[in-house]
Amino acid sequence: MIRSFWHGLLALVLMVSVVHADCLENEKIPVFRELKEHMLSGNYDAFFEASDHTKALSEATLNETKVKLVQYLGVPKTCVMMAMRRYSENFVASLTAFVGSNGQYLYAYFASVRIEGEDELVWVQISTDFSEILSFVN
């Protein structure tokens, strides 16, 4: 009984380690990797700078969003790649869940297009509402 408990605990620890590794180490799209690294380090300034090249969001909106992220998620302790879909040779999208130290989830949908051999970010959507983010996956 105790032995199976420890085996189960060990399996859970290994699974969490593999999940974290899967989220970053197996990420083939450099721009997605960069965004995930920023999010996992809690560097929300760098995350939004890398995800909003057109500066479409106002400074007030960005600041409000960063404050909400810190309050809701803190610094994520891990992430899980939930789905990745390659629509064509040049277009790929990814759905990732970031897990905060308080157990809260933040879902991120990234999409990129390959232009002249470089992956360019074309869409980022983050939400705490899984059904909202799932609407992007079809």
C-alpha positions as CSV (number, residue, x, y, z in Angstrom):
1,M,0.0,0.0,0.0
2,I,2.7,2.5,1.0
3,R,4.9,1.3,-1.8
4,S,2.1,2.0,-4.4
5,F,1.6,5.4,-2.8
6,W,5.2,6.3,-3.4
7,H,5.2,4.9,-6.9
8,G,2.1,7.1,-7.6
9,L,3.7,10.1,-6.1
10,L,6.9,9.5,-8.1
11,A,4.9,9.1,-11.3
12,L,3.0,12.4,-10.6
13,V,6.3,14.3,-10.1
14,L,7.8,12.8,-13.3
15,M,4.6,13.7,-15.2
16,V,4.7,17.3,-14.0
17,S,8.4,17.5,-15.0
18,V,7.6,16.0,-18.4
19,V,4.7,18.4,-18.9
20,H,6.9,21.4,-18.2
21,A,9.5,20.1,-20.5
22,D,6.9,19.5,-23.2
23,C,5.8,23.1,-22.9
24,L,9.2,24.6,-23.6
25,E,11.7,22.0,-24.7
26,N,9.5,20.6,-27.4
27,E,8.4,24.0,-28.7
28,K,9.5,24.2,-32.3
29,I,8.2,27.7,-33.1
30,P,10.8,30.2,-31.7
31,V,8.3,33.0,-31.3
32,F,6.0,30.8,-29.2
33,R,9.0,29.7,-27.1
34,E,9.9,33.3,-26.5
35,L,6.3,34.2,-25.3
36,K,6.2,31.1,-23.1
37,E,9.6,31.9,-21.5
38,H,8.4,35.5,-20.7
39,M,5.2,34.3,-19.2
40,L,6.9,31.6,-17.1
41,S,9.4,34.1,-15.8
42,G,6.6,36.5,-14.9
43,N,8.1,39.1,-17.2
44,Y,4.8,40.4,-18.4
45,D,6.4,43.6,-19.9
46,A,8.5,41.5,-22.2
47,F,5.5,39.2,-23.0
48,F,3.3,42.1,-24.1
49,E,6.2,43.8,-26.0
50,A,6.9,40.6,-27.9
51,S,3.2,39.9,-28.6
52,D,2.0,43.4,-29.6
53,H,4.4,44.5,-32.4
54,T,1.8,46.9,-33.8
55,K,1.3,48.6,-30.5
56,A,-2.5,48.1,-30.9
57,L,-3.1,48.1,-27.1
58,S,-3.0,51.4,-25.2
59,E,-0.5,51.8,-22.4
60,A,-3.4,52.0,-19.9
61,T,-4.9,48.7,-21.2
62,L,-1.5,47.0,-21.0
63,N,-0.9,48.2,-17.5
64,E,-4.3,47.2,-16.3
65,T,-3.9,43.7,-17.9
66,K,-0.5,43.3,-16.3
67,V,-1.9,44.1,-12.8
68,K,-4.7,41.7,-13.3
69,L,-2.3,39.0,-14.4
70,V,-0.1,39.4,-11.3
71,Q,-3.2,39.4,-9.1
72,Y,-4.8,36.4,-10.7
73,L,-1.8,34.2,-11.7
74,G,1.3,35.6,-10.0
75,V,4.3,34.0,-11.7
76,P,3.2,30.8,-13.4
77,K,4.8,27.7,-12.0
78,T,4.4,25.6,-15.1
79,C,2.7,25.4,-18.5
80,V,1.1,22.6,-20.5
81,M,0.9,22.5,-24.3
82,M,-2.7,21.5,-24.8
83,A,-3.0,21.5,-28.6
84,M,-1.0,22.4,-31.6
85,R,-2.3,22.5,-35.1
86,R,-0.5,23.0,-38.4
87,Y,-3.0,24.3,-40.8
88,S,-0.5,24.4,-43.6
89,E,3.3,24.4,-44.1
90,N,3.3,28.1,-43.3
91,F,0.6,28.5,-40.6
92,V,0.6,27.0,-37.1
93,A,-1.4,27.7,-34.0
94,S,-0.9,26.5,-30.4
95,L,-3.0,26.4,-27.2
96,T,-1.1,26.5,-23.9
97,A,-2.3,26.5,-20.3
98,F,-0.2,28.4,-17.7
99,V,-0.7,27.3,-14.1
100,G,-0.2,29.8,-11.4
101,S,1.2,29.1,-7.9
102,N,-2.3,29.4,-6.6
103,G,-3.6,26.8,-9.0
104,Q,-5.3,29.3,-11.3
105,Y,-5.1,28.7,-15.1
106,L,-4.4,31.2,-17.8
107,Y,-5.0,30.0,-21.4
108,A,-3.0,31.3,-24.3
109,Y,-3.6,30.9,-28.0
110,F,-0.7,31.8,-30.3
111,A,-0.7,31.7,-34.1
112,S,2.2,32.3,-36.5
113,V,2.8,32.4,-40.2
114,R,6.1,31.5,-41.9
115,I,7.4,34.3,-44.1
116,E,10.7,33.9,-46.0
117,G,11.7,31.1,-43.6
118,E,10.9,33.1,-40.4
119,D,8.0,32.4,-38.1
120,E,6.1,35.7,-37.5
121,L,3.5,36.0,-34.7
122,V,0.1,37.0,-36.2
123,W,-2.2,36.4,-33.2
124,V,-2.1,36.2,-29.4
125,Q,-5.2,35.7,-27.3
126,I,-5.1,35.1,-23.5
127,S,-8.0,34.4,-21.2
128,T,-8.9,32.8,-17.9
129,D,-12.1,31.5,-19.6
130,F,-11.4,28.1,-21.3
131,S,-14.5,28.2,-23.4
132,E,-13.5,31.6,-24.8
133,I,-10.1,30.4,-25.8
134,L,-11.4,27.1,-27.1
135,S,-13.4,29.1,-29.7
136,F,-10.2,29.8,-31.5
137,V,-9.4,26.1,-31.8
138,N,-11.3,24.6,-34.7
